[in-house]
Amino acid sequence: MFVHASIRTSNIERSIAFYSKFLGLKLQSRREIKQTNSEIAFLQGAEGKGCMLELTFYRDQDKFVQPDYEERLFDHLGFEVADINKTLTAMRQENVTITDEPFKLNASTTIAFIEDPDGTLIELIERK
């Protein structure tokens, strides 16, 4: 069973706020990991079902740079949204980076791509 995916963050408070506000995730738990001088937070959909997103903040990490798109090993996270245009409008008001404007993937699916505050690529998916 797939349980969670973890991404690093340079500011755990900002990342929790981003994923909660724009993508509807709820903080499930948060804890310090003394052995690695880090803090982790687990977020999950409002229903409390499905895979979790783990945000990891390493206090000793001083460089938070995403490689150029062609050089990345990790591609993206995907989130289903009810109204992609409404979501993007709210994100634009907060200066979220939109890397790919919405386009039809097929007759019932529209997708777009954005970046989280640390540059992690996120696919937004609207199904009708």
C-alpha positions in Angstrom: 0.0 0.0 0.0 1.3 3.4 -1.0 1.3 5.5 2.2 3.0 8.9 1.5 5.3 11.0 -0.6 7.8 13.4 1.0 9.1 16.7 -0.3 11.5 19.1 1.3 10.6 22.6 2.2 12.6 25.7 3.2 9.7 27.0 5.4 7.3 24.4 6.9 4.8 27.0 8.0 4.5 28.5 4.6 4.2 25.1 2.9 1.5 23.9 5.3 -0.4 27.1 4.6 0.0 26.8 0.8 -1.2 23.2 0.6 -4.0 23.8 3.0 -5.3 27.0 1.4 -5.0 26.1 -2.3 -5.3 22.4 -2.4 -7.5 21.6 0.6 -5.1 19.4 2.6 -5.4 19.2 6.3 -2.6 18.9 8.8 -2.7 15.4 10.3 0.4 15.4 12.4 3.7 17.2 13.0 6.8 16.2 14.8 10.4 17.0 15.4 13.0 14.4 14.4 16.0 15.1 16.7 18.3 12.5 14.9 18.2 14.4 11.7 17.6 17.9 13.1 14.4 18.1 11.1 10.7 18.6 11.4 8.0 16.8 9.4 4.4 17.4 8.8 1.8 15.1 7.3 -1.1 16.5 5.3 -4.0 14.7 3.8 -7.3 15.4 2.0 -10.1 16.9 4.1 -11.8 13.5 4.2 -8.8 11.9 5.9 -8.5 9.3 3.2 -5.8 8.4 0.7 -2.1 9.0 0.4 -0.5 11.7 2.6 2.0 14.4 1.7 4.9 14.7 4.0 6.6 18.0 4.2 10.2 17.8 5.5 12.2 20.7 6.8 15.9 20.0 7.5 17.2 22.8 9.7 20.9 22.2 8.6 20.0 22.5 4.9 20.9 25.9 3.6 20.4 25.5 -0.1 16.9 25.0 -1.5 17.2 25.0 -5.3 15.2 23.0 -7.8 17.3 22.0 -10.8 16.2 23.1 -14.2 13.1 21.2 -15.5 15.1 18.9 -17.8 17.5 17.9 -14.9 14.9 17.0 -12.3 14.6 13.5 -11.0 11.2 14.1 -9.3 8.6 15.3 -11.8 5.5 16.5 -10.1 2.6 16.0 -7.6 -1.0 15.8 -8.9 -4.1 17.3 -7.2 -7.7 17.2 -8.4 -9.5 20.5 -8.1 -13.2 21.2 -8.6 -12.7 24.4 -10.7 -9.3 24.9 -12.2 -9.9 28.5 -13.3 -11.1 29.5 -9.9 -8.1 27.8 -8.3 -5.7 29.5 -10.7 -7.4 32.9 -10.1 -6.8 32.6 -6.3 -3.3 31.5 -6.9 -2.5 34.4 -9.2 -3.7 36.8 -6.5 -1.0 35.3 -4.2 1.7 35.3 -7.0 1.9 31.6 -7.3 4.1 30.6 -10.3 1.9 29.1 -13.1 4.2 27.2 -15.4 1.6 25.8 -17.8 -1.8 27.4 -18.4 -4.9 25.1 -18.5 -5.3 22.9 -21.5 -7.6 20.0 -22.4 -6.0 16.6 -21.9 -9.1 14.9 -23.2 -12.9 15.6 -23.5 -13.4 15.4 -19.7 -10.1 16.5 -18.2 -8.3 19.9 -18.1 -4.9 20.2 -16.5 -2.5 23.0 -15.6 0.9 23.1 -13.8 2.1 25.4 -11.0 4.9 25.5 -8.5 4.7 25.4 -4.7 6.7 28.0 -2.7 9.9 25.9 -3.0 9.5 25.2 -6.8 8.0 21.7 -6.6 6.0 21.2 -9.7 2.3 20.5 -9.2 -0.3 19.3 -11.7 -3.8 20.6 -11.2 -6.5 18.3 -12.6 -10.2 19.2 -13.3 -12.5 16.3 -14.3 -16.0 16.9 -15.6 
